[in-house]
């Protein structure tokens, strides 16, 4: 066998506890929407992500039918990759809504988040829409995140205030050690203290 698992078209995975898909270790997963749409959603909280990759996991997508990914929990990401994981998606519609939480820092609702020095994520086409306190469309810290022709819209109806500092919504955010590249597409931020590229 190829060692690659596949989620085929006309599949809906909804999680109220944990992630819709959580891939760890050296697992490989193909999201194949050739025969119909794929819908992944998580309403779990806190910090439970719709599509979550850990370790050396690899997720790719193919097919022309819709690939929809949504997360609505506190500090949840639509797509999050950590460790040495790799995610490559084409034409995905990513939607997140949720409040922020505070641990060692403020953690909001992220559309796409690559965390860790060896992480890689590539998104081509599609869109990211995030709503909530300190919402971020695409966020990279330590890894690499590449966007091509992705439409991003972020909105924080009110600013999140912590220790006298106010935080809004960000379209693109590259933190320490992160490399973010974007070509084509668009970035729109709404709400108080919003920033397009940070």
ZABA-314044 format. One line per 2 residues: number of its first residue (from 1); for each residue x, y, z of N, C-alpha, C. Coordinates in steps of 0.05 Angstrom, whole numbers. Atoms other than C-alpha are relative to their C-alpha. Example, Ala and Ser with C-alpha at 12.3 -4.5 7.8 and 13.67 -1.06 7.14 Angstrom:
1	18:-24:0:246:-90:156:18:24:0; -16:-24:-1:273:-21:143:-15:22:14
//
This chain:
1	17:-24:0:0:0:0:17:25:0; -14:-26:2:19:73:-8:5:11:28
3	-2:-12:-26:11:87:66:-14:27:3; 15:-26:-1:-35:146:51:-29:-6:3
5	29:3:-4:-105:148:79:-14:22:-16; 15:-19:17:-159:185:39:-27:5:11
7	27:-8:-5:-221:224:56:-12:8:-27; 12:-4:27:-266:222:-6:-22:21:1
9	21:-20:2:-318:270:-31:-26:-9:12; 26:4:-13:-388:277:-2:3:-11:28
11	-6:7:-28:-359:270:68:-2:24:18; 2:-21:-20:-377:312:128:9:-12:27
13	-10:8:-27:-339:306:194:-3:24:19; 6:-21:-19:-365:347:252:8:-9:28
15	-10:8:-26:-331:346:320:-11:20:21; 8:-17:-23:-361:372:386:20:-4:23
17	-22:5:-19:-301:345:424:25:-7:-16; -25:4:16:-231:351:395:-2:10:-28
19	-1:-9:28:-214:361:322:-16:-17:-18; 13:16:20:-251:339:261:20:-20:-11
21	-22:18:8:-185:310:236:25:8:15; -25:-4:-15:-123:302:279:20:-21:-10
23	-20:17:12:-62:273:245:27:3:15; -25:-2:-15:1:256:285:20:-20:-10
25	-21:18:8:65:218:279:9:5:-29; -9:-2:28:85:203:207:-24:-5:-19
27	23:5:16:14:196:181:-2:18:-25; 5:-16:24:-6:219:111:-30:-3:-7
29	29:-1:6:-76:240:90:-5:16:-25; 8:-14:24:-106:260:24:-29:7:2
31	27:-10:1:-169:302:21:-8:2:-29; 6:2:29:-199:282:-46:-29:8:-5
33	27:-10:5:-259:324:-66:-8:-4:-30; 5:4:28:-260:297:-137:-29:-9:-5
35	27:11:4:-328:263:-127:-21:15:15; 20:-15:-15:-361:315:-83:13:16:22
37	-12:-18:-20:-351:366:-27:9:-15:25; -9:9:-26:-314:354:38:-4:22:20
39	6:-20:-21:-337:390:101:12:-9:27; -12:6:-26:-296:391:165:-6:22:19
41	6:-21:-20:-318:427:228:4:-9:28; -3:6:-29:-303:431:302:-12:23:15
43	12:-20:-18:-343:467:355:11:-4:29; -11:5:-27:-300:442:413:16:24:10
45	-14:-22:-11:-265:489:460:14:-9:26; -15:-20:15:-214:512:479:22:-12:-17
47	-23:8:17:-158:507:427:-3:-27:-13; 4:24:15:-189:451:388:-5:8:-29
49	-1:-10:27:-177:457:314:-13:-19:-20; 15:17:18:-217:432:255:19:-20:-14
51	-20:16:13:-156:405:217:27:4:14; -22:-3:-18:-97:391:263:22:-20:-6
53	-23:17:8:-28:363:243:22:3:20; -22:0:-19:26:343:293:22:-17:-10
55	-22:18:7:94:311:288:9:4:-29; -9:-1:28:114:293:217:-24:-6:-19
57	23:5:17:43:287:190:-1:17:-24; 2:-14:25:28:307:119:-29:-2:-10
59	27:-1:11:-40:329:92:0:16:-26; 3:-13:26:-54:347:19:-29:-2:-10
61	27:1:11:-117:361:-21:1:-1:-30; 3:1:29:-140:348:-91:-30:0:-7
63	28:0:7:-205:355:-130:-10:28:-3; 11:-27:6:-248:413:-154:-26:6:16
65	24:-6:-17:-309:405:-108:8:15:25; -7:-16:-23:-312:449:-46:13:-15:23
67	-12:9:-24:-267:437:13:-4:21:21; 8:-19:-20:-297:472:74:10:-8:27
69	-12:6:-26:-262:477:141:-9:22:19; 9:-20:-18:-292:512:201:4:-8:29
71	-4:5:-28:-278:520:275:-14:23:15; 15:-21:-14:-321:558:326:6:0:30
73	-7:-1:-29:-288:545:394:19:22:7; -19:-20:-10:-248:592:437:29:-7:-8
75	-29:3:8:-177:602:409:4:-24:-18; -2:23:18:-190:550:355:10:9:-28
77	-9:-5:27:-157:547:287:-15:-17:-20; 11:16:21:-187:524:222:20:-22:-8
79	-21:19:7:-121:491:201:24:8:18; -24:-5:-16:-63:484:250:20:-22:-4
81	-21:20:4:4:449:238:22:7:20; -21:-3:-20:58:438:291:22:-21:-5
83	-22:19:2:124:401:299:14:2:-26; -12:0:27:149:381:230:-21:-6:-20
85	22:7:18:81:375:198:0:17:-26; 2:-13:26:64:395:127:-28:-1:-11
87	28:-2:10:-3:418:99:1:15:-27; 3:-13:27:-17:434:25:-29:-2:-8
89	28:0:7:-88:454:8:-6:19:-24; 7:-16:24:-120:480:-56:-30:6:1
91	28:-7:2:-185:518:-60:-17:-3:26; 14:4:-25:-203:511:14:-14:26:9
93	14:-22:-13:-255:555:47:2:-4:30; -6:3:-29:-234:566:119:-15:22:15
95	16:-18:-16:-280:598:170:4:-5:30; -3:3:-29:-266:610:244:-15:23:14
97	13:-19:-18:-307:645:298:5:-8:28; -5:8:-28:-290:647:371:14:22:16
99	-12:-20:-17:-266:687:430:29:-7:5; -28:4:-7:-194:696:452:3:-11:28
101	-6:9:-27:-162:665:513:29:9:6; -26:-9:-8:-100:682:553:14:-22:15
103	-18:19:-14:-45:633:572:25:16:6; -24:-17:-2:26:659:566:-2:24:-18
105	5:-22:19:0:704:511:-30:-1:-8; 27:-1:10:-65:724:478:-3:-19:-24
107	4:19:22:-91:668:433:-28:4:-11; 25:-5:13:-146:685:384:-9:-23:-18
109	11:19:20:-184:649:329:15:4:-26; -18:-2:23:-137:634:271:-11:-17:-23
111	8:15:23:-155:613:201:20:-22:-7; -22:18:5:-87:581:186:23:7:18
113	-21:-5:-19:-32:573:237:22:-21:-2; -24:18:1:38:543:227:18:7:23
115	-14:-5:-25:74:535:293:24:-20:2; -23:17:-4:145:509:300:20:3:-23
117	-21:-6:19:212:515:264:-1:-16:-26; -1:17:24:201:457:216:-28:-4:-13
119	27:2:12:127:467:199:-1:13:-27; 5:-12:26:104:482:129:-29:-2:-7
121	27:0:9:37:502:102:-2:17:-26; 3:-14:25:17:522:32:-30:-1:-8
123	28:-3:8:-52:548:12:-2:14:-27; 4:-11:26:-72:561:-60:-29:4:-6
125	28:-6:5:-137:595:-78:-17:-2:25; 18:2:-23:-198:594:-33:0:25:16
127	3:-24:-17:-211:641:25:3:-8:29; -1:3:-29:-201:651:99:-16:23:12
129	16:-20:-14:-253:687:142:1:-5:30; -2:4:-28:-240:697:216:-14:23:15
131	15:-20:-16:-284:733:267:4:-6:29; -3:4:-28:-271:744:340:23:17:11
133	-22:-15:-13:-223:777:390:27:-10:-10; -27:5:10:-152:780:362:0:-22:-22
135	1:19:22:-174:739:302:22:5:-20; -21:-2:20:-119:725:251:-6:-17:-24
137	5:16:24:-127:702:179:21:-21:-3; -22:19:3:-58:669:171:23:9:18
139	-19:-6:-21:-7:664:226:23:-21:-1; -22:18:0:63:634:225:20:8:22
141	-20:-5:-21:112:627:283:21:-22:-2; -22:19:2:178:593:269:1:-17:-25
143	1:17:24:156:557:206:-3:16:-25; 4:-13:26:137:572:134:-29:-2:-8
145	27:-1:9:70:593:108:-2:15:-26; 2:-12:27:57:607:34:-29:1:-9
147	28:-4:10:-7:636:6:1:10:-29; 2:-9:28:-25:643:-67:-29:4:-8
149	28:-7:9:-89:678:-90:-21:-8:21; 19:6:-22:-123:670:-22:-12:27:9
151	14:-24:-9:-176:721:-2:-4:-2:30; 1:1:-29:-171:738:72:-17:23:11
153	17:-21:-13:-223:776:114:0:-7:30; 0:4:-29:-214:784:189:-15:23:13
155	16:-20:-13:-259:821:238:-1:-5:30; 3:0:-29:-257:837:312:-19:23:7
157	20:-21:-5:-320:874:333:9:19:23; -11:-16:-22:-286:898:397:30:-8:4
159	-28:6:-6:-213:903:417:2:-17:25; -6:16:-24:-184:854:467:21:16:15
161	-18:-16:-16:-151:892:524:13:-17:21; -15:15:-20:-96:861:566:23:17:10
163	-22:-16:-12:-50:898:614:3:27:-14; -1:-26:12:-68:963:581:5:1:-30
165	-4:2:28:-54:939:511:-25:-10:-15; 23:7:15:-108:934:458:8:-16:-25
167	-6:18:22:-109:878:406:-25:-2:-18; 22:2:20:-151:876:342:4:-25:-17
169	-3:23:19:-156:829:283:23:6:-20; -22:-2:18:-97:816:237:-5:-17:-25
171	3:16:24:-98:793:165:22:-21:-2; -24:17:2:-27:765:161:18:6:24
173	-16:-5:-23:17:756:222:24:-20:0; -25:16:-2:90:731:222:14:7:26
175	-13:-4:-25:119:722:291:29:-10:-1; -28:6:-1:189:704:314:8:-25:-15
177	-11:23:15:226:659:265:-18:-9:-23; 19:8:20:165:654:219:6:13:-27
179	-3:-10:27:169:662:143:-27:-2:-14; 26:-1:13:105:684:109:2:13:-27
181	0:-12:27:98:695:34:-28:-1:-11; 27:-2:11:35:718:-2:2:12:-28
183	1:-11:27:22:729:-76:-29:-1:-9; 28:-1:8:-44:751:-106:-18:1:24
185	19:0:-22:-107:747:-65:-5:28:11; 7:-25:-13:-130:801:-17:0:-3:30
187	1:-1:-29:-129:822:56:-17:23:8; 19:-20:-10:-186:859:90:-3:-4:30
189	4:2:-29:-188:874:165:-21:21:9; 21:-18:-11:-248:905:202:2:0:30
191	1:-2:-29:-256:930:272:23:17:12; -20:-16:-14:-216:969:323:27:-13:2
193	-28:9:-2:-140:963:322:6:-22:-20; -6:20:20:-142:919:260:25:7:-16
195	-25:-3:15:-77:908:221:-1:-19:-23; 0:17:23:-71:881:151:23:-20:1
197	-24:17:-1:1:854:156:16:8:24; -14:-5:-25:38:848:221:24:-18:3
//
